Amino acid sequence: MEIRKAELKDKEEIYKIIQYAQAYLKEQEVPQWQNGYPSIEVITMDIVSGNNYVMVDEEKIVGSCMISFEEDKYYKVIEGQWLADKPYAVIHRVAIDPKCKGKGLATEFFNFAQLQAYKNGVNYIRVDTHEKNSSMRRCIEKNGFKQCGVVYVMDNAPRIAYEKEIENEIQ
């Protein structure tokens, strides 16, 4: 299993995994990702910007996520308080192939993001999810993120916001 930067040739496979995740969320009655987002255009922009990563197992893409070191405009205002007002990495659009769910692959993305942040001299990582997305919330919390409050994303949709300090975790 390896994690690498996504390439444009990967976008259809990534989008298929995103569509599986959208269907799963709908089945779980989670209104997240039910309005056409993330679209193939968003995935393409993530790839072109160098922020999309894929997990590959025997040449097959089994997961995808976006990791960025740019300030997230939706994180500027929070109902609550971030752990620190310092540079941070952000993780968005984590999606795992349904055949691989339950194998800890999302945790692998979180670990990878922490390593990337550490290598870039960044000690904080932020992530958000819908309050009803209990599986992602469990994963985020299991990986040591602290709930900081609520942020409002596209269409003013509320999301539970988390942050983690990684300063002394990776040596």
C-alpha positions as CSV (number, residue, x, y, z in Angstrom):
1,M,0.0,0.0,0.0
2,E,1.4,3.4,-0.9
3,I,0.1,7.0,-0.9
4,R,1.1,9.2,-3.8
5,K,0.1,12.5,-5.5
6,A,-2.9,11.9,-7.8
7,E,-2.4,12.4,-11.6
8,L,-5.0,13.5,-14.1
9,K,-5.3,10.0,-15.4
10,D,-6.6,9.0,-11.9
11,K,-9.5,11.4,-11.8
12,E,-12.2,9.0,-13.0
13,E,-11.2,6.3,-10.5
14,I,-11.1,9.0,-7.7
15,Y,-14.5,10.3,-8.8
16,K,-16.0,6.8,-8.7
17,I,-14.8,6.4,-5.1
18,I,-16.4,9.8,-4.3
19,Q,-19.7,8.7,-5.8
20,Y,-19.6,5.5,-3.7
21,A,-19.0,7.8,-0.6
22,Q,-21.9,10.0,-1.7
23,A,-24.2,7.0,-2.0
24,Y,-23.1,5.7,1.4
25,L,-23.8,9.0,3.1
26,K,-27.2,9.2,1.5
27,E,-27.9,5.7,2.7
28,Q,-26.9,6.7,6.2
29,E,-29.1,9.8,6.0
30,V,-26.2,12.2,6.2
31,P,-26.9,15.2,4.0
32,Q,-23.2,15.8,3.4
33,W,-22.0,15.6,-0.3
34,Q,-25.6,15.3,-1.6
35,N,-25.6,18.4,-3.8
36,G,-23.2,17.4,-6.5
37,Y,-20.2,18.2,-4.4
38,P,-17.4,17.2,-4.8
39,S,-17.7,17.2,-8.5
40,I,-15.3,15.8,-11.1
41,E,-14.2,19.5,-11.6
42,V,-13.3,19.8,-7.9
43,I,-11.3,16.6,-8.1
44,T,-9.5,17.8,-11.2
45,M,-8.7,21.2,-9.5
46,D,-7.3,19.2,-6.5
47,I,-5.1,17.2,-8.8
48,V,-3.9,20.1,-10.9
49,S,-3.1,22.1,-7.7
50,G,-1.0,19.1,-6.4
51,N,-3.3,18.7,-3.4
52,N,-5.0,15.4,-4.2
53,Y,-3.5,12.1,-2.9
54,V,-4.4,8.6,-3.6
55,M,-3.8,5.4,-1.8
56,V,-2.8,2.6,-4.1
57,D,-2.9,-1.1,-3.5
58,E,-1.4,-3.3,-6.2
59,E,-1.9,-0.5,-8.8
60,K,-5.6,0.0,-7.8
61,I,-6.7,3.3,-6.3
62,V,-8.5,2.4,-3.0
63,G,-8.8,5.9,-1.5
64,S,-8.4,9.6,-2.0
65,C,-8.0,12.8,0.0
66,M,-7.1,16.4,-0.4
67,I,-4.3,17.8,1.8
68,S,-3.5,21.5,1.6
69,F,-1.3,24.0,3.4
70,E,-3.3,27.0,2.2
71,E,-5.5,28.9,4.6
72,D,-9.1,27.6,4.3
73,K,-11.5,30.5,3.9
74,Y,-14.2,28.6,5.7
75,Y,-12.0,28.3,8.8
76,K,-11.6,32.0,9.3
77,V,-14.7,32.2,11.4
78,I,-15.5,29.5,13.9
79,E,-18.2,29.2,16.6
80,G,-15.8,28.0,19.2
81,Q,-12.0,28.3,19.2
82,W,-9.2,26.7,17.3
83,L,-6.4,25.2,19.4
84,A,-3.9,27.8,17.9
85,D,-3.8,30.7,15.5
86,K,-0.8,29.2,13.7
87,P,-0.2,27.8,10.2
88,Y,-2.0,24.5,9.6
89,A,-2.6,21.8,7.0
90,V,-6.1,20.9,6.1
91,I,-7.6,17.5,5.2
92,H,-10.7,17.4,3.0
93,R,-12.6,15.0,0.8
94,V,-11.4,11.7,2.4
95,A,-13.0,8.8,0.5
96,I,-12.3,5.1,0.7
97,D,-13.3,2.4,-1.8
98,P,-16.3,0.5,-0.2
99,K,-14.5,-2.8,-0.6
100,C,-11.7,-1.5,1.7
101,K,-13.8,0.1,4.4
102,G,-13.0,-0.9,8.0
103,K,-9.3,-1.5,7.2
104,G,-8.0,1.7,8.7
105,L,-7.2,3.4,5.4
106,A,-8.6,6.8,6.5
107,T,-6.3,6.6,9.4
108,E,-3.4,6.0,6.9
109,F,-4.4,9.3,5.2
110,F,-4.4,11.1,8.6
111,N,-1.0,9.7,9.4
112,F,0.3,10.7,6.0
113,A,-1.1,14.2,6.4
114,Q,0.6,14.5,9.7
115,L,3.9,13.5,8.2
116,Q,3.5,16.0,5.4
117,A,2.7,18.7,7.8
118,Y,5.7,17.8,10.0
119,K,8.0,17.8,6.9
120,N,6.7,21.3,6.0
121,G,7.2,22.7,9.5
122,V,3.5,22.9,10.3
123,N,2.3,21.7,13.7
124,Y,-1.4,21.8,13.3
125,I,-3.9,20.0,11.1
126,R,-7.6,20.9,10.7
127,V,-10.5,18.9,9.4
128,D,-14.3,19.1,9.4
129,T,-17.3,16.9,8.8
130,H,-21.1,16.9,9.1
131,E,-22.4,16.3,12.6
132,K,-24.4,13.3,11.4
133,N,-21.3,11.7,9.7
134,S,-20.7,9.5,12.7
135,S,-18.2,7.1,11.0
136,M,-15.9,10.0,10.0
137,R,-16.3,11.7,13.4
138,R,-15.2,8.5,15.1
139,C,-12.2,8.3,12.8
140,I,-11.2,11.9,13.3
141,E,-11.5,11.6,17.1
142,K,-9.8,8.2,17.2
143,N,-6.8,9.9,15.4
144,G,-6.4,12.4,18.2
145,F,-8.2,15.5,16.8
146,K,-10.0,17.8,19.3
147,Q,-13.4,19.2,18.5
148,C,-13.1,23.0,18.3
149,G,-16.5,24.2,17.3
150,V,-18.6,24.7,14.2
151,V,-17.6,26.2,10.8
152,Y,-19.8,27.1,7.9
153,V,-18.8,25.8,4.5
154,M,-20.4,26.2,1.1
155,D,-24.1,27.1,1.1
156,N,-23.6,28.1,4.8
157,A,-23.7,24.4,5.8
158,P,-22.5,23.8,9.3
159,R,-19.7,21.4,10.0
160,I,-18.0,20.1,13.1
161,A,-14.5,21.5,13.1
162,Y,-11.5,19.6,14.6
163,E,-7.8,20.4,15.0
164,K,-4.8,18.5,16.2
165,E,-1.4,19.6,17.3
166,I,1.3,17.3,16.0
167,E,4.4,19.1,17.3
168,N,5.9,16.3,19.4
169,E,4.2,13.3,17.8
170,I,6.5,12.7,14.8
171,Q,10.2,12.5,15.4
